[in-house]
Amino acid sequence: MSREFDIVVYGVTGFVGELTARYLAGAAPAGTRIALAGRSEEKLAAVRERLGAAAAQWPLIVADSDRPSTLDAMVARTQVICTTVGPYLRYGEALVTAAASAGTDYVDLTGEVPFVRYSIDKAGETAAATGARIVHACGFDSIPSDLGTYLLHRQAQADGAGTLGDTTMVVTSMRGMASGGTIDSVRVIAEQARDAATRNLLLNPQALSSGPGEIPRADRRSEPSDAALVRASTIDSSLRGTCAPFFMASFNTRIVRRSGSLLDYGPDFHYGEVMSTGRLPVVSTIASAAVAAGLGVGLGAMSFRPTRALLDKVLPKPGEGPDEKSRDKGHFAVQTFTTTSSGRRYRSEMVAQGDPGYKATSVMLGESALALALDRDKLPERSGVLTPAVAMGDVLADRLQAAGFTIGVREL
């Protein structure tokens, strides 16, 4: 309460930033002290006007990643900084170190493994010392993945069922599109992947599982492939067909494995992610192969400058997104399966309405910020560079359920 604000939303002049601010305007309890931040006071004022009466008195803060002193001043005024300014490899480094130094909790939407690794190495020890919770990946990447696995861990512990073993998230249904910000992050990573050290980091399945300066060497074969077709019955005997690679698995899996390391999911915990393409064996195999080929071609095209220039003309740009009607029609449903060390089988699920990358993500990011700002007495006493599950766990799950998400876990 010694800080001027509970939450500062940085980047509200962007598409997802404004959606997040709009969500907070409707969902934050009366009296929650929120400010809007960005580079242009004129644009900030226009956003505030569009948000309506609930946000009419929210202060405006001018801050710019190119002027670190403005970031230092901003984070010193708030309990939580909520940022949608990406790509984070390009714009996020100064802000995350400023938040760690100020003891300010931090949430973002990054899907960039190198940025999270940077945060661990450059801000982890400082954040642990100041008490700051640095929480990355608080949107569709990677809350469904992270909380789904956390709920399995918690239930297995409560049942005395042992530790987690092979665990797989299956995207059973999804309608939506990748945001312009996510696509811009892919562009940046594709450029950086030309560097051998970055390439090795991206290929390391345990790239985020350790502390500052402690990147373990890990064989890619030690964890499920992010790009392979998977026979569904090998995930759980109740499933049929062939599953395709999930396009965000290469990031989400690293976040979940970090949670597994910090919360000790067990020595035999292994985690992967796939997409369901149906239960019919032949049809699902053909569809899954097409998805895998499309992902490979797409990533290759993004890595090659001439083809990337062509894609840039048709893909969404940062700050762009679907209209409200399209966002409302979106949805996602995921199920996460595990077998514990005692042989017991569990399944968690998360289902939500709204485009995963836009509407649903604004709910997840907004509720993450509210959890850190308003539920501090309920949160685990942890600090440093964390994950959504490690930082907020049950508190965030309860908040998302209250916001309309279906979340649950059951033994099979």
Phi, psi and omega per residue, in radians:
M1 nan -0.153 3.109
S2 -1.304 -0.254 3.117
R3 -1.474 2.681 -3.111
E4 -1.201 -0.612 -3.085
F5 -2.179 2.682 2.966
D6 -1.422 -0.781 -3.087
I7 -2.428 2.340 2.907
V8 -2.000 2.169 3.093
V9 -1.667 1.977 -3.082
Y10 -1.782 2.146 -3.125
G11 1.815 0.432 -3.057
V12 -1.244 -0.218 3.087
T13 -1.410 -0.102 3.006
G14 -1.511 2.955 -3.021
F15 -1.121 -0.959 -3.105
V16 -1.260 -0.527 3.082
G17 -1.073 -0.771 3.109
E18 -1.178 -0.669 3.088
L19 -1.067 -0.692 3.133
T20 -1.171 -0.763 3.100
A21 -1.092 -0.682 3.115
R22 -1.114 -0.715 3.103
Y23 -1.091 -0.781 3.141
L24 -1.111 -0.614 3.125
A25 -1.074 -0.540 3.135
G26 -1.641 -0.434 -2.989
A27 -1.850 -0.444 -3.088
A28 -1.197 2.388 3.103
P29 -1.065 2.665 3.079
A30 -0.962 2.389 3.135
G31 1.645 -0.147 3.072
T32 -1.173 2.233 -3.022
R33 -1.611 1.836 -3.043
I34 -2.113 2.450 3.042
A35 -2.233 2.716 3.137
L36 -1.917 2.378 -3.054
A37 -2.338 2.601 3.096
G38 3.104 -2.994 -3.021
R39 -1.433 -0.479 -3.008
S40 -2.101 2.067 3.122
E41 -1.110 -0.624 3.139
E42 -1.104 -0.783 3.130
K43 -1.205 -0.634 3.086
L44 -1.070 -0.755 -3.141
A45 -1.114 -0.635 3.116
A46 -1.166 -0.696 3.082
V47 -1.108 -0.825 -3.130
R48 -1.002 -0.692 3.128
E49 -1.121 -0.663 3.138
R50 -1.227 -0.400 -3.107
L51 -1.315 -0.313 3.057
G52 1.606 -2.926 -2.968
A53 -1.097 -0.625 -3.074
A54 -1.066 -0.494 -3.095
A55 -1.862 0.126 -2.986
A56 -1.064 -0.518 -3.103
Q57 -1.782 0.110 3.140
W58 -1.184 2.241 3.120
P59 -1.161 2.749 3.105
L60 -1.943 2.408 -3.137
I61 -2.204 2.176 3.081
V62 -1.585 2.093 3.141
A63 -2.561 2.638 -3.019
D64 -2.540 2.313 3.141
S65 -1.093 -0.368 3.088
D66 -1.394 -0.152 3.110
R67 -2.195 1.494 -3.045
P68 -0.964 -0.507 -3.134
S69 -1.111 -0.568 3.115
T70 -1.240 -0.540 3.076
L71 -1.230 -0.727 3.101
D72 -1.029 -0.781 -3.131
A73 -1.148 -0.665 -3.112
M74 -1.152 -0.876 -3.054
V75 -1.200 -0.431 3.127
A76 -1.217 -0.258 -3.069
R77 -1.673 -0.086 -2.971
T78 -2.353 2.703 3.025
Q79 -1.311 -0.653 -3.071
V80 -2.325 2.321 2.970
I81 -1.874 2.186 -3.101
C82 -1.990 1.941 -2.985
T83 -2.072 2.350 3.027
T84 -2.019 0.288 -3.056
V85 -1.512 1.760 3.100
G86 -2.240 3.100 -0.006
P87 -1.070 2.442 -3.030
Y88 -1.258 -0.476 3.035
L89 -1.104 -0.469 -3.107
R90 -1.620 -0.625 -2.982
Y91 -2.152 -0.058 -2.938
G92 -1.785 -0.240 -2.981
E93 -1.105 -0.816 -3.102
A94 -1.132 -0.619 -3.096
L95 -1.236 -0.738 -3.093
V96 -1.188 -0.625 3.092
T97 -1.255 -0.591 3.081
A98 -1.135 -0.764 3.130
A99 -1.100 -0.764 3.130
A100 -1.064 -0.763 -3.117
S101 -1.145 -0.594 -3.096
A102 -1.504 -0.101 -3.067
G103 1.241 0.505 -3.104
T104 -1.752 2.271 3.080
D105 -1.165 2.632 -2.950
Y106 -2.466 2.335 3.016
V107 -2.321 2.539 3.126
D108 -2.557 -3.043 -3.117
L109 -2.099 0.389 -3.046
T110 -1.069 2.549 2.967
G111 -2.177 0.516 -2.980
E112 -2.000 1.878 -3.140
V113 -0.980 -0.807 -3.123
P114 -1.064 -0.566 3.127
F115 -1.223 -0.738 3.112
V116 -1.122 -0.667 3.095
R117 -1.119 -0.727 3.054
Y118 -0.995 -0.799 -3.118
S119 -1.058 -0.777 3.115
I120 -1.040 -0.820 -3.030
D121 -1.295 -0.667 -3.011
K122 -1.697 -0.404 -3.066
A123 -2.149 -0.179 -3.028
G124 -1.050 -0.887 -3.107
E125 -1.179 -0.687 3.113
T126 -1.106 -0.803 -3.140
A127 -1.086 -0.716 3.109
A128 -1.080 -0.647 -3.127
A129 -1.281 -0.641 -3.098
T130 -1.541 -0.203 -3.115
G131 1.551 0.159 3.139
A132 -1.301 2.449 2.988
R133 -1.761 1.958 3.089
I134 -1.740 1.907 -3.003
V135 -2.102 1.880 3.123
H136 -1.561 2.917 2.932
A137 1.097 0.885 -3.068
C138 -1.751 0.590 3.050
G139 -2.246 -2.642 3.067
F140 -0.991 -0.559 2.856
D141 -1.747 1.824 0.217
S142 -2.418 0.561 -3.033
I143 -1.113 -0.803 3.101
P144 -1.017 -0.706 3.114
S145 -1.131 -0.861 -2.990
D146 -1.268 -0.835 -3.136
L147 -1.222 -0.628 3.123
G148 -1.028 -0.747 3.123
T149 -1.276 -0.686 3.096
Y150 -1.012 -0.735 -3.132
L151 -1.119 -0.630 3.055
L152 -1.116 -0.779 3.106
H153 -1.039 -0.809 -3.126
R154 -1.108 -0.748 -3.119
Q155 -1.181 -0.701 3.110
A156 -1.103 -0.685 3.078
Q157 -1.108 -0.800 -3.116
A158 -1.091 -0.591 -3.109
D159 -1.529 -0.061 -3.058
G160 1.113 0.605 -3.037
A161 -1.618 0.083 3.135
G162 1.625 -2.866 -3.082
T163 -1.679 2.936 -3.120
L164 -1.358 2.511 3.029
G165 -1.943 -2.319 3.124
D166 -1.096 2.207 -3.048
T167 -2.338 2.329 -3.093
T168 -2.427 2.262 2.992
M169 -1.596 2.317 3.107
V170 -2.014 2.087 3.018
V171 -1.365 1.844 -3.048
T172 -1.511 -0.443 3.140
S173 -2.791 2.439 3.139
M174 -2.793 2.376 3.016
R175 -2.382 2.133 -3.133
G176 2.875 -3.013 -3.128
M177 -2.439 2.704 3.095
A178 -1.198 2.429 -3.136
S179 -1.300 2.786 3.065
G180 -1.050 -0.601 3.106
G181 -1.147 -0.721 3.112
T182 -1.106 -0.755 3.135
I183 -1.120 -0.659 3.106
D184 -1.151 -0.620 3.064
S185 -1.106 -0.692 3.096
V186 -1.095 -0.688 3.097
R187 -1.021 -0.820 -3.089
V188 -1.130 -0.764 -3.136
I189 -1.126 -0.695 3.113
A190 -1.050 -0.676 3.103
E191 -1.171 -0.779 -3.086
Q192 -1.236 -0.438 -3.098
A193 -1.167 -0.188 3.045
R194 -1.163 -0.409 3.103
D195 -1.389 2.308 -3.051
A196 -1.077 -0.720 -3.119
A197 -1.127 -0.722 3.100
T198 -1.152 -0.704 3.121
R199 -1.071 -0.749 3.111
N200 -1.120 -0.652 3.109
L201 -1.124 -0.792 -3.126
L202 -1.099 -0.549 -3.109
L203 -1.510 -0.175 -3.100
N204 -1.412 2.003 -3.102
P205 -1.166 -0.311 3.120
Q206 -1.927 0.530 -3.035
A207 -1.058 -0.461 -3.073
L208 -2.014 0.195 -2.966
S209 -1.523 0.007 -3.020
S210 -2.146 -3.139 3.139
G211 -1.514 -3.044 -3.111
P212 -0.963 2.228 3.067
G213 1.209 0.311 -3.037
E214 -2.173 0.830 -3.111
I215 -1.196 2.031 -3.134
P216 -1.339 2.591 2.981
R217 -1.415 2.263 -3.105
A218 -2.447 2.304 3.075
D219 -1.192 2.350 3.134
R220 -1.018 -0.494 -3.118
R221 -1.345 -0.085 3.130
S222 -1.313 -0.255 3.113
E223 -2.281 2.813 3.115
P224 -0.995 2.540 3.121
S225 -1.160 2.524 3.062
D226 -1.475 -0.100 -3.006
A227 -2.226 0.091 -3.048
A228 -1.609 2.667 2.931
L229 -1.341 2.483 -3.054
V230 -2.250 2.274 3.036
R231 -1.240 2.148 -2.967
A232 -1.050 -0.601 -3.104
S233 -1.154 -0.331 3.071
T234 -1.337 -0.311 3.068
I235 -1.400 -0.847 3.068
D236 -2.740 2.519 -3.065
S237 -1.127 -0.279 3.139
S238 -1.420 -0.173 -3.030
L239 -1.696 2.680 3.139
R240 -2.323 2.857 3.083
G241 1.519 -2.927 3.120
T242 -2.074 2.392 -3.126
C243 -1.788 2.547 -3.139
A244 -1.668 2.828 3.015
P245 -1.084 2.540 3.044
F246 -1.665 2.327 -2.933
F247 -1.151 -0.340 3.111
M248 -1.852 0.227 -3.095
A249 -1.066 -0.635 -3.071
S250 -1.136 -0.355 3.024
F251 -1.703 -0.903 -3.067
N252 -0.964 -0.725 -3.088
T253 -1.077 -0.617 -3.142
R254 -1.190 -0.651 3.105
I255 -1.153 -0.793 -3.127
V256 -1.130 -0.682 3.106
R257 -1.165 -0.551 3.046
R258 -1.133 -0.762 3.067
S259 -1.026 -0.755 3.129
G260 -1.058 -0.620 3.107
S261 -1.244 -0.771 -3.082
L262 -1.281 -0.561 -3.101
L263 -1.804 -0.037 3.109
D264 1.030 1.238 3.076
Y265 -1.255 -0.237 3.066
G266 2.234 2.743 -3.065
P267 -1.205 -0.354 -3.110
D268 -1.882 0.322 3.128
F269 -1.307 2.163 3.056
H270 -2.359 2.468 -2.973
Y271 -2.356 2.363 3.068
G272 -2.478 2.978 -3.132
E273 -2.430 2.445 3.125
V274 -2.503 3.001 3.060
M275 -2.061 2.382 3.040
S276 -1.341 2.389 3.048
T277 -2.118 0.330 3.105
G278 2.066 2.960 -3.058
R279 -1.724 -0.259 -3.122
L280 -1.322 2.180 -3.008
P281 -0.976 -0.920 -3.049
V282 -1.224 -0.821 -3.106
V283 -1.085 -0.803 -3.108
S284 -1.175 -0.574 3.113
T285 -1.169 -0.761 3.115
I286 -1.126 -0.782 -3.139
A287 -1.115 -0.727 -3.130
S288 -1.152 -0.685 3.102
A289 -1.120 -0.651 3.110
A290 -1.151 -0.705 3.108
V291 -1.094 -0.818 -3.125
A292 -1.070 -0.744 3.124
A293 -1.133 -0.715 3.127
G294 -1.104 -0.693 3.102
L295 -1.132 -0.739 3.138
G296 -1.111 -0.783 3.125
V297 -1.128 -0.732 -3.126
G298 -1.094 -0.784 3.134
L299 -1.162 -0.673 3.095
G300 -1.108 -0.717 3.139
A301 -1.140 -0.642 3.121
M302 -1.213 -0.422 -3.126
S303 -1.472 -0.284 -3.062
F304 -1.836 2.065 -2.957
R305 -0.973 -0.800 -3.129
P306 -1.069 -0.766 3.139
T307 -1.268 -0.562 3.092
R308 -1.115 -0.632 3.109
A309 -1.104 -0.654 3.097
L310 -1.194 -0.749 3.132
L311 -1.117 -0.598 -3.120
D312 -1.062 -0.420 -3.119
K313 -1.336 -0.369 -3.061
V314 -2.019 -0.396 -3.113
L315 -1.395 2.679 3.117
P316 -1.043 2.475 3.082
K317 -1.605 2.784 3.021
P318 -0.966 2.351 -3.106
G319 1.607 -0.114 3.112
E320 -1.819 2.748 3.101
G321 -3.076 3.029 -3.100
P322 -1.250 2.800 3.114
D323 -1.278 3.009 -3.037
E324 -1.063 -0.700 -3.138
K325 -1.067 -0.758 3.119
S326 -1.165 -0.702 3.123
R327 -1.096 -0.685 -3.116
D328 -1.188 -0.502 -3.119
K329 -1.343 -0.274 -3.103
G330 -1.261 2.927 3.102
H331 -2.957 2.950 2.931
F332 -2.633 2.674 3.045
A333 -2.503 2.224 3.107
V334 -2.274 2.595 3.032
Q335 -2.247 2.424 -3.133
T336 -2.120 2.209 -3.056
F337 -1.946 2.523 3.058
T338 -2.569 2.723 2.933
T339 -2.118 2.214 -3.052
T340 -1.495 3.023 -3.122
S341 -1.121 -0.316 3.088
S342 -1.623 0.009 3.119
G343 1.574 0.060 -3.140
R344 -1.478 2.521 -3.056
R345 -1.909 2.400 3.140
Y346 -2.346 2.746 3.042
R347 -2.426 2.283 2.977
S348 -1.883 2.817 3.093
E349 -2.533 2.676 3.001
M350 -2.479 2.242 -3.127
V351 -2.316 2.393 3.120
A352 -2.631 2.603 3.030
Q353 -1.570 2.667 3.134
G354 1.856 2.493 3.105
D355 -0.864 2.167 -3.050
P356 -0.976 -0.721 -3.061
G357 -1.450 -0.127 -3.072
Y358 -2.205 -1.376 -3.044
K359 -1.138 -0.894 -3.129
A360 -1.122 -0.647 3.121
T361 -1.137 -0.677 3.127
S362 -1.118 -0.578 3.061
V363 -1.173 -0.824 -3.100
M364 -1.115 -0.752 3.129
L365 -1.188 -0.764 3.134
G366 -1.072 -0.770 3.136
E367 -1.210 -0.526 3.052
S368 -1.120 -0.784 3.107
A369 -1.106 -0.731 3.129
L370 -1.140 -0.673 3.111
A371 -1.065 -0.790 -3.129
L372 -1.197 -0.599 -3.067
A373 -1.434 -0.690 -2.950
L374 -1.906 -0.281 -3.078
D375 -2.006 0.572 -3.014
R376 -1.060 -0.580 -3.140
D377 -1.276 -0.247 -3.138
K378 -1.723 -0.220 -3.033
L379 -1.418 2.663 3.025
P380 -1.035 2.568 -3.139
E381 -1.451 1.299 3.135
R382 -2.256 2.597 3.073
S383 -2.517 2.974 -3.060
G384 1.921 -2.829 3.091
V385 -1.530 1.922 -2.984
L386 -2.021 -3.044 3.020
T387 -2.101 2.906 3.104
P388 -0.953 -0.754 -3.125
A389 -1.149 -0.742 -3.090
V390 -1.228 -0.696 -3.078
A391 -1.370 -0.665 -2.932
M392 -2.233 -0.441 3.013
G393 0.646 -2.013 -3.066
D394 -1.091 -0.620 -3.124
V395 -1.070 -0.785 -3.134
L396 -1.211 -0.699 3.106
A397 -1.034 -0.766 3.124
D398 -1.112 -0.711 -3.139
R399 -1.133 -0.741 -3.130
L400 -1.172 -0.648 3.057
Q401 -1.086 -0.745 3.116
A402 -1.127 -0.448 -3.140
A403 -1.507 0.027 3.065
G404 1.935 -0.045 3.086
F405 -1.302 2.557 2.962
T406 -1.686 2.076 -3.092
I407 -2.361 2.322 3.130
G408 -2.897 2.963 3.096
V409 -2.548 2.473 3.120
R410 -2.565 2.716 3.055
E411 -1.484 2.465 -3.117
L412 -1.680 nan nan
